[in-house]
Amino acid sequence: MLSQPAEKRRSGGKRSKTGCRTCRIRRIKCDETPEKCRNCSSTGRLCDGYEVYRLPVAAKRGRDLSLSLATPVNTHVRWAVTSDQRRCFKFFCDRTITDALGYYDSQLWEQFMFQMANLEPAVCHAAIALGAAHQEVVLQGINFPGDDAKGRGVWYFYALEESARAFELLRRRNPQDPQMRQVTLLCCLLFVYMSLLQRDYNTAFRHLQAGLRVFQELRSGRCGSLNGSSLDGAAMNLHLVAAFAQLEIQSTHFNPRGCSPPGANEPPRKHILLDHDRDRDLLGQSVDDLRRALQPLDSAIYQFFHRWGTASAEAMVAHDSDFQATQTHLLSEVYHATHSLDDFCALKHATLSPKHKRGVDLLRLHLMTYSVGLRMSMVAHLQPAQAQAFTADHAAILSLARTLIAQFPDRPTVMVDSGVILPLRVVADSCPDLHVRWQAIQELRAWPHYEGVRDTVLASTISAARWRLEMRARIRAELCSGFGDEGTGVGKESFERMVDEELRERMRVLTARDGDEEGFCQADAELSQILASAPLGEWSCARHLGRRIE
């Protein structure tokens, strides 16, 4: 009798979910031998090891976390080989890039990032790392995990694992490769945003400084040029320079230890910010052209306020005439830029898209913020009566910011451009009317998101703490007028209890009127987390507040 033919083994069996990376790529079952599997070693293949962290299985139903680009892109790249990598890279393309483009268009994010991720595995793994960090923010919110690994989830460690792969690929590259610098700068940029989302500020600023050093070496001619990419090198280089310049401007007031802002050790100087002869040409160009033309003004104003806010009393006296001259010049440039923006709108506003109209309003919002900040800083020892004159300016900034926020039905979480956070923070910190200040804090709290280096949770929490400190100081001054200095008429302890009771009552009345009675309790809890994880004492934007709180 003839023997029965052996049954064919059906192809396409169950894929390995926990095996080594090589077996998962080959789509075969891994024997999972420790260190390296026999499937690989017995066939002479290099076993790429086991993934330490696997992401939780994505829910099949529920809210879609991605918001697709207007121009869909193919999110498949050859370097994203595992299901977790493909998942995070798809999220990066569908959601992270979309969020990054929330305020303004950017060829760097919309085109070059994806193209380079297809060409360069290091860029691909860096993008996967940022996608994982961003997805954690979307799923779990913006929070402060503390100063160690406790409380960190699998998304955090998976992002670190992918960023380590990108680092290793960069390390293996030939330093003489003409594309090396572009690849390094793109990875640096992605690492900065990943570290910011993970609240690792020191690492984020180290990546930023590393990228800026590359540009400094290029300017000095010590390391060739950025040319040599198979893409449109000149166009990408322009956008890379703009991206790092923007991060440098945004980080000015965070002033991490050992990272002085540009010109920090130089005396204040006047800046020629806008070429007035180019105004007519700018009117014929785009909103993005106008935004880039204003970037030197942004930088000069940030640097001025950093110097003005951190200078000692002796330095202020010694450089008083220089500070006054710089203030006057910068204010003149702000007025000139505002007139240029008005002319641009008169000529082109009707032809702009809704997004570009929003971009114009955002430029106007920043110019309004610069104007009120410079005018208030020009008045030495601003008295309450003088400060009240600026209440209407702050209210106008708050109103325009609210108008802009209302234009985002789908709220992005990670934006790269400066938007409403800075203007709202200025209102929350400096408006003479404490009720207007509290409204600005509420606006920050209502939309948790990042704008480059800044985020609304950190900004609103610090502003709420500052608000309460100033409210307490006002109450103390009022009570001192009735009970004597430090409450000598009633005793120090009784006086402090009176201050605390009055503070609680005023806070209760104010927050109840705005429907947010739990706001300060939540801010207190967040502030404790910030003090445990963020180096407030090293940031000029919060150094004084950090000392008062601690």
C-alpha positions as CSV (number, residue, x, y, z in Angstrom):
1,M,0.0,0.0,0.0
2,L,1.3,3.4,-0.9
3,S,2.2,5.6,2.0
4,Q,0.2,8.8,2.5
5,P,2.1,11.9,1.4
6,A,3.4,14.0,4.3
7,E,1.1,16.9,5.2
8,K,2.5,20.2,4.0
9,R,3.3,22.7,6.7
10,R,1.1,25.6,6.3
11,S,3.0,28.9,5.8
12,G,2.2,32.0,7.6
13,G,1.9,30.5,11.1
14,K,1.6,32.6,14.2
15,R,4.1,35.4,14.3
16,S,6.6,35.8,17.2
17,K,5.4,38.5,19.6
18,T,8.1,38.1,22.3
19,G,11.1,36.8,20.4
20,C,14.3,38.5,19.3
21,R,14.1,41.3,16.8
22,T,15.7,39.3,14.0
23,C,13.1,36.5,14.3
24,R,10.3,39.0,14.4
25,I,11.6,40.7,11.3
26,R,11.8,37.2,9.6
27,R,8.3,36.4,10.9
28,I,9.3,33.1,12.4
29,K,8.9,31.6,15.9
30,C,11.9,32.4,18.1
31,D,13.2,29.8,20.5
32,E,14.0,32.7,22.9
33,T,17.3,31.4,24.1
34,P,18.8,33.9,26.6
35,E,21.2,36.5,25.1
36,K,20.9,35.2,21.5
37,C,18.5,32.7,20.0
38,R,19.6,29.5,18.3
39,N,17.5,30.3,15.2
40,C,20.0,33.1,14.4
41,S,23.2,31.6,15.7
42,S,22.8,28.3,14.0
43,T,22.3,29.9,10.6
44,G,25.1,32.4,11.0
45,R,22.8,35.4,11.4
46,L,23.4,38.2,13.8
47,C,20.8,38.1,16.6
48,D,19.6,41.6,17.3
49,G,18.6,40.8,20.8
50,Y,15.3,41.1,22.7
51,E,13.3,44.2,23.2
52,V,13.3,45.2,26.8
53,Y,10.1,47.2,26.6
54,R,7.0,46.3,24.6
55,L,4.1,48.8,24.2
56,P,0.6,48.0,25.5
57,V,-1.7,46.6,22.8
58,A,-3.6,49.4,21.1
59,A,-7.3,49.5,21.8
60,K,-9.3,48.3,18.8
61,R,-12.1,50.8,19.5
62,G,-12.3,54.1,21.1
63,R,-11.1,57.6,20.3
64,D,-8.7,57.9,17.4
65,L,-5.5,59.5,18.6
66,S,-4.3,60.6,15.2
67,L,-5.2,63.6,13.2
68,S,-4.2,63.1,9.6
69,L,-2.2,65.5,7.6
70,A,-4.0,67.5,4.9
71,T,-1.7,65.7,2.4
72,P,-1.6,62.0,3.4
73,V,1.8,60.4,3.4
74,N,2.8,56.7,3.2
75,T,3.9,56.0,6.7
76,H,5.7,52.8,5.8
77,V,9.5,53.0,6.1
78,R,11.9,50.1,5.8
79,W,13.7,50.9,9.1
80,A,10.5,50.5,11.2
81,V,10.4,46.7,11.2
82,T,8.5,45.8,14.4
83,S,4.8,46.4,15.1
84,D,5.7,48.8,17.9
85,Q,8.1,50.8,15.7
86,R,5.5,51.0,12.9
87,R,2.9,52.0,15.4
88,C,5.0,54.9,16.8
89,F,6.2,56.0,13.4
90,K,2.7,56.1,12.1
91,F,1.7,58.2,15.1
92,F,4.6,60.5,14.5
93,C,3.5,61.1,10.9
94,D,-0.2,61.3,11.5
95,R,-0.3,63.2,14.8
96,T,3.1,64.7,15.8
97,I,3.8,66.3,12.5
98,T,0.2,67.6,12.3
99,D,0.5,69.1,15.8
100,A,3.9,70.7,14.9
101,L,2.2,72.5,12.0
102,G,-0.6,73.8,14.2
103,Y,0.3,77.5,14.0
104,Y,2.4,77.8,10.8
105,D,3.4,75.6,7.8
106,S,6.8,74.1,7.8
107,Q,8.5,72.3,5.0
108,L,10.9,70.8,7.5
109,W,8.2,68.9,9.3
110,E,5.7,68.4,6.5
111,Q,8.2,67.1,3.9
112,F,11.9,66.7,5.0
113,M,11.4,64.8,8.2
114,F,9.5,61.9,6.5
115,Q,11.9,61.9,3.5
116,M,15.0,61.7,5.7
117,A,13.4,59.0,7.9
118,N,13.1,56.9,4.7
119,L,16.7,57.6,3.8
120,E,18.4,57.5,7.2
121,P,17.7,54.9,9.9
122,A,19.0,57.2,12.7
123,V,16.4,59.8,11.8
124,C,13.7,57.1,11.6
125,H,14.5,55.8,15.1
126,A,14.6,59.3,16.5
127,A,11.2,60.0,15.0
128,I,9.9,56.7,16.5
129,A,11.2,57.8,19.9
130,L,9.4,61.2,19.6
131,G,6.3,59.4,18.5
132,A,6.3,57.2,21.6
133,A,6.9,60.2,23.9
134,H,4.1,62.1,22.2
135,Q,1.7,59.2,22.4
136,E,2.3,59.0,26.1
137,V,1.4,62.7,26.5
138,V,-1.8,62.2,24.5
139,L,-2.8,59.1,26.5
140,Q,-1.7,60.2,30.0
141,G,-1.7,64.0,29.8
142,I,1.1,66.5,30.6
143,N,2.4,65.7,34.1
144,F,5.5,65.9,36.3
145,P,6.7,62.4,37.2
146,G,9.4,63.5,39.6
147,D,13.1,63.4,39.5
148,D,13.7,59.7,39.0
149,A,12.3,56.7,37.1
150,K,9.6,56.0,39.6
151,G,6.2,56.6,38.0
152,R,7.6,56.3,34.5
153,G,5.6,54.1,32.2
154,V,6.6,51.8,29.3
155,W,6.2,54.6,26.8
156,Y,9.0,56.5,28.5
157,F,11.4,53.6,28.4
158,Y,10.5,52.6,24.9
159,A,11.2,56.1,23.7
160,L,14.6,56.0,25.4
161,E,15.3,52.6,23.8
162,E,14.6,53.9,20.3
163,S,16.6,57.1,20.9
164,A,19.5,54.9,22.0
165,R,19.3,53.0,18.7
166,A,19.4,56.4,16.9
167,F,22.5,57.4,18.9
168,E,24.3,54.1,18.1
169,L,23.6,54.6,14.4
170,L,24.9,58.1,14.5
171,R,28.0,56.8,16.3
172,R,28.7,54.3,13.5
173,R,28.5,56.9,10.8
174,N,31.6,58.1,9.0
175,P,32.3,61.7,10.2
176,Q,33.4,62.5,6.7
177,D,30.0,61.6,5.2
178,P,28.6,64.7,3.5
179,Q,25.1,64.0,4.9
180,M,26.4,63.4,8.5
181,R,25.7,67.0,9.7
182,Q,22.2,67.2,8.4
183,V,21.4,63.8,9.9
184,T,22.9,64.8,13.2
185,L,21.0,68.1,13.3
186,L,17.7,66.4,12.5
187,C,18.2,63.9,15.2
188,C,19.2,66.6,17.7
189,L,16.0,68.4,16.9
190,L,13.9,65.3,17.5
191,F,15.8,64.5,20.7
192,V,15.2,68.0,22.0
193,Y,11.4,67.6,21.7
194,M,11.4,64.1,23.0
195,S,13.3,65.2,26.1
196,L,11.0,68.2,26.7
197,L,7.9,65.9,26.5
198,Q,9.6,63.6,29.1
199,R,10.4,66.6,31.4
200,D,14.1,66.0,31.1
201,Y,15.0,69.6,30.7
202,N,18.8,69.3,31.2
203,T,19.0,66.6,28.5
204,A,16.8,68.7,26.1
205,F,19.1,71.7,26.5
206,R,22.2,69.6,26.1
207,H,20.9,68.4,22.7
208,L,20.0,72.0,21.8
209,Q,23.5,73.2,22.6
210,A,25.0,70.3,20.6
211,G,23.0,71.3,17.6
212,L,23.9,75.0,18.0
213,R,27.6,74.1,18.3
214,V,27.4,72.4,14.9
215,F,26.1,75.7,13.4
216,Q,28.8,77.7,15.2
217,E,31.5,75.4,13.7
218,L,29.9,75.8,10.3
219,R,30.0,79.6,10.6
220,S,33.6,79.5,11.6
221,G,34.4,77.2,8.7
222,R,35.8,74.4,10.9
223,C,33.6,71.6,9.6
224,G,32.7,72.2,6.0
225,S,29.1,72.9,5.1
226,L,25.7,71.3,5.4
227,N,25.5,70.6,1.7
228,G,25.6,67.1,0.3
229,S,22.1,65.8,1.0
230,S,20.3,63.9,-1.7
231,L,17.3,66.0,-0.9
232,D,17.0,69.7,-1.6
233,G,19.9,70.5,0.7
234,A,19.7,74.3,0.5
235,A,16.0,74.4,1.4
236,M,16.3,72.0,4.3
237,N,19.3,73.9,5.6
238,L,17.3,77.1,5.7
239,H,14.5,75.4,7.7
240,L,17.0,73.7,10.0
241,V,18.6,77.0,10.8
242,A,15.2,78.6,11.5
243,A,14.1,75.6,13.7
244,F,17.2,75.8,15.9
245,A,17.1,79.6,16.0
246,Q,13.5,79.4,17.3
247,L,14.5,76.9,20.0
248,E,17.4,79.1,21.0
249,I,15.1,82.1,21.4
250,Q,12.5,80.1,23.3
251,S,15.1,78.7,25.8
252,T,16.5,82.1,26.6
253,H,14.6,82.5,29.9
254,F,15.2,78.9,31.0
255,N,18.9,79.6,31.0
256,P,20.1,76.2,32.0
257,R,23.3,76.0,34.1
258,G,26.4,76.3,31.9
259,C,24.3,77.5,28.9
260,S,24.4,81.2,28.7
261,P,22.1,82.9,26.2
262,P,23.8,84.6,23.2
263,G,25.3,87.9,24.2
264,A,24.8,87.3,27.9
265,N,28.3,88.6,28.8
266,E,28.1,91.6,26.5
267,P,26.8,95.0,27.4
268,P,23.3,95.9,26.0
269,R,23.4,97.1,22.4
270,K,21.1,98.4,19.8
271,H,19.9,95.9,17.2
272,I,19.2,96.7,13.5
273,L,16.3,94.3,13.3
274,L,14.3,95.1,10.2
275,D,15.5,96.4,6.9
276,H,13.0,99.1,6.3
277,D,13.8,99.0,2.6
278,R,12.5,95.5,2.4
279,D,9.0,96.4,3.6
280,R,7.6,96.8,0.1
281,D,9.0,93.4,-0.9
282,L,7.6,91.7,2.2
283,L,4.1,92.9,1.3
284,G,4.3,90.7,-1.8
285,Q,5.4,87.6,0.1
286,S,3.9,85.2,2.5
287,V,3.0,85.1,6.2
288,D,6.0,82.8,6.8
289,D,8.3,85.3,5.1
290,L,7.1,88.0,7.4
291,R,7.4,85.7,10.4
292,R,11.1,85.0,9.5
293,A,11.8,88.7,9.0
294,L,10.5,89.3,12.6
295,Q,12.6,86.5,14.2
296,P,15.6,88.8,14.9
297,L,13.2,91.1,16.8
298,D,12.0,88.2,18.8
299,S,15.6,87.3,19.7
300,A,16.6,90.8,20.7
301,I,13.6,91.3,22.9
302,Y,14.0,87.9,24.6
303,Q,17.7,88.7,25.3
304,F,16.8,92.2,26.6
305,F,14.3,90.9,29.1
306,H,16.6,88.1,30.2
307,R,19.3,90.7,30.9
308,W,16.9,93.1,32.5
309,G,15.2,90.5,34.7
310,T,18.5,88.9,36.0
311,A,20.7,92.0,36.3
312,S,21.7,93.0,39.8
313,A,20.8,96.5,41.2
314,E,24.4,97.6,40.7
315,A,24.4,96.4,37.1
316,M,21.1,98.2,36.4
317,V,22.6,101.5,37.7
318,A,25.9,101.0,35.9
319,H,24.2,100.3,32.5
320,D,21.1,102.4,33.0
321,S,21.7,104.6,29.9
322,D,22.3,101.5,27.8
323,F,19.2,99.8,29.0
324,Q,17.1,102.9,28.3
325,A,18.6,103.3,24.8
326,T,17.9,99.6,24.0
327,Q,14.3,99.8,25.4
328,T,13.6,102.9,23.2
329,H,15.1,101.3,20.1
330,L,13.3,98.0,20.6
331,L,10.0,99.8,21.2
332,S,10.5,101.7,18.0
333,E,11.1,98.5,16.1
334,V,7.9,97.0,17.5
335,Y,5.9,100.0,16.3
336,H,7.6,99.7,12.9
337,A,6.8,96.0,12.7
338,T,3.2,96.6,13.7
339,H,2.8,99.2,10.9
340,S,4.4,96.7,8.4
341,L,1.9,94.1,9.6
342,D,-1.0,96.5,9.1
343,D,0.2,97.3,5.6
344,F,0.5,93.5,4.8
345,C,-3.0,92.9,6.0
346,A,-4.5,95.8,4.0
347,L,-2.9,94.4,0.9
348,K,-3.3,90.6,1.3
349,H,-5.7,89.7,4.2
350,A,-8.7,89.0,1.9
351,T,-6.6,86.4,-0.1
352,L,-5.2,84.6,2.9
353,S,-6.3,81.1,4.0
354,P,-7.9,80.8,7.5
355,K,-4.7,79.3,8.8
356,H,-2.6,82.2,7.4
357,K,-5.1,84.7,8.8
358,R,-4.6,83.1,12.2
359,G,-0.9,83.3,11.7
360,V,-1.2,87.1,11.1
361,D,-3.3,87.4,14.3
362,L,-0.6,85.5,16.2
363,L,2.1,87.8,15.0
364,R,0.0,90.8,16.1
365,L,-0.6,89.2,19.5
366,H,3.2,88.8,20.0
367,L,3.8,92.4,19.0
368,M,1.1,93.6,21.4
369,T,2.8,91.6,24.1
370,Y,6.3,93.0,23.3
371,S,4.9,96.5,23.3
372,V,3.2,96.4,26.8
373,G,6.3,94.6,28.2
374,L,8.7,97.2,27.0
375,R,6.5,100.1,28.0
376,M,6.1,98.8,31.5
377,S,9.8,98.1,31.9
378,M,10.6,101.7,30.9
379,V,8.9,103.0,34.1
380,A,11.3,102.6,37.0
381,H,9.6,101.4,40.2
382,L,6.2,101.2,38.7
383,Q,3.6,102.5,41.2
384,P,0.1,100.9,41.4
385,A,-1.6,104.0,39.9
386,Q,0.9,103.9,37.0
387,A,0.4,100.2,36.6
388,Q,-3.4,100.5,36.3
389,A,-2.9,102.3,33.0
390,F,-1.7,99.0,31.4
391,T,-4.8,97.0,32.4
392,A,-6.6,97.7,29.1
393,D,-3.5,96.5,27.2
394,H,-3.4,93.2,29.1
395,A,-7.2,92.7,28.6
396,A,-6.7,93.2,24.9
397,I,-4.0,90.6,24.8
398,L,-6.2,88.2,26.7
399,S,-9.1,88.8,24.3
400,L,-7.1,88.2,21.2
401,A,-5.5,85.1,22.7
402,R,-9.0,83.7,23.4
403,T,-10.1,84.4,19.8
404,L,-7.1,82.5,18.6
405,I,-7.7,79.6,20.9
406,A,-11.3,79.3,19.8
407,Q,-10.1,78.6,16.3
408,F,-8.7,75.2,17.4
409,P,-11.6,72.8,17.7
410,D,-9.1,69.9,17.7
411,R,-6.5,71.0,20.2
412,P,-2.9,70.0,19.3
413,T,-0.7,68.9,22.1
414,V,2.8,69.4,20.7
415,M,3.4,72.6,18.7
416,V,6.9,73.9,17.8
417,D,6.1,77.5,17.2
418,S,5.6,80.2,19.9
419,G,1.9,80.9,20.2
420,V,-0.5,81.9,23.0
421,I,1.5,80.7,26.0
422,L,3.9,83.6,26.2
423,P,1.2,86.3,25.8
424,L,-1.1,84.6,28.4
425,R,1.9,84.1,30.7
426,V,2.7,87.9,30.5
427,V,-0.9,88.7,31.3
428,A,-0.9,86.2,34.2
429,D,2.3,87.6,35.7
430,S,2.1,91.3,35.1
431,C,-1.5,92.6,34.7
432,P,-2.4,95.0,37.6
433,D,-5.9,93.6,37.7
434,L,-5.7,90.2,39.6
435,H,-9.0,89.1,38.2
436,V,-7.7,89.5,34.6
437,R,-4.5,87.6,35.7
438,W,-6.6,84.7,37.0
439,Q,-8.6,84.6,33.8
440,A,-5.3,84.2,31.9
441,I,-4.2,81.4,34.2
442,Q,-7.5,79.7,33.5
443,E,-7.0,79.9,29.7
444,L,-3.5,78.3,30.1
445,R,-5.0,75.5,32.2
446,A,-7.9,74.9,29.8
447,W,-5.6,73.8,26.9
448,P,-2.8,71.6,28.0
449,H,-0.1,71.7,25.3
450,Y,3.5,72.4,24.4
451,E,4.8,75.3,22.3
452,G,8.4,74.5,21.8
453,V,10.2,74.8,25.1
454,R,7.1,76.1,27.0
455,D,4.0,74.2,28.1
456,T,0.8,75.4,29.6
457,V,0.9,73.2,32.7
458,L,4.2,74.6,33.9
459,A,3.3,78.1,32.9
460,S,-0.1,78.1,34.6
461,T,1.2,76.5,37.8
462,I,4.1,79.0,38.2
463,S,1.8,81.9,37.4
464,A,-0.7,80.7,40.0
465,A,2.0,80.5,42.6
466,R,3.2,84.0,41.7
467,W,-0.3,85.3,41.8
468,R,-0.9,84.0,45.3
469,L,2.5,85.4,46.5
470,E,1.6,88.8,45.2
471,M,-2.0,88.6,46.6
472,R,-0.5,87.7,50.0
473,A,1.9,90.6,49.8
474,R,-0.9,93.0,49.1
475,I,-2.9,91.7,52.0
476,R,0.0,92.0,54.3
477,A,0.6,95.6,53.3
478,E,-3.1,96.5,53.8
479,L,-3.2,94.8,57.3
480,C,0.1,96.4,58.3
481,S,-1.4,99.8,57.7
482,G,-4.0,99.0,60.4
483,F,-2.1,96.8,62.8
484,G,1.4,98.2,62.5
485,D,4.5,96.6,60.9
486,E,4.4,92.8,61.1
487,G,1.2,93.1,63.1
488,T,2.8,94.4,66.3
489,G,-0.6,95.5,67.5
490,V,-2.0,91.9,67.6
491,G,1.0,89.7,67.8
492,K,3.0,88.1,65.0
493,E,1.2,84.7,65.0
494,S,-2.2,86.2,65.1
495,F,-1.3,88.6,62.3
496,E,-0.1,85.7,60.1
497,R,-3.4,83.9,60.7
498,M,-5.3,87.0,59.7
499,V,-3.2,87.2,56.5
500,D,-3.9,83.5,55.7
501,E,-7.6,83.8,56.4
502,E,-8.0,86.9,54.2
503,L,-6.0,85.2,51.4
504,R,-8.3,82.2,51.5
505,E,-11.4,84.3,51.5
506,R,-10.3,86.4,48.5
507,M,-9.2,83.3,46.6
508,R,-12.6,81.7,47.3
509,V,-14.5,84.7,46.1
510,L,-12.4,85.1,43.0
511,T,-12.3,81.4,42.0
512,A,-16.0,80.9,42.7
513,R,-16.9,83.9,40.5
514,D,-15.0,82.1,37.6
515,G,-16.3,78.7,38.4
516,D,-12.9,77.1,39.4
517,E,-12.9,76.7,43.1
518,E,-10.6,73.7,42.8
519,G,-8.0,75.5,40.7
520,F,-5.7,76.5,43.4
521,C,-5.7,73.1,45.1
522,Q,-4.8,71.5,41.8
523,A,-2.1,74.2,41.3
524,D,-0.6,73.4,44.7
525,A,-0.3,69.7,43.9
526,E,1.3,70.4,40.5
527,L,3.7,72.9,42.0
528,S,5.0,70.3,44.4
529,Q,5.6,68.0,41.5
530,I,7.4,70.7,39.6
531,L,9.7,71.5,42.5
532,A,10.6,67.8,42.5
533,S,11.4,67.5,38.8
534,A,12.1,70.9,37.2
535,P,15.2,72.9,38.0
536,L,13.4,76.2,38.8
537,G,16.4,77.7,40.5
538,E,18.3,77.5,37.3
539,W,15.7,79.3,35.2
540,S,15.6,83.0,34.9
541,C,11.9,82.8,34.2
542,A,11.2,81.3,37.6
543,R,14.4,81.7,39.7
544,H,13.0,84.4,42.0
545,L,9.7,82.5,42.4
546,G,11.6,79.3,43.1
547,R,13.5,80.9,45.9
548,R,10.4,82.4,47.4
549,I,8.5,79.1,47.3
550,E,11.4,77.0,48.7
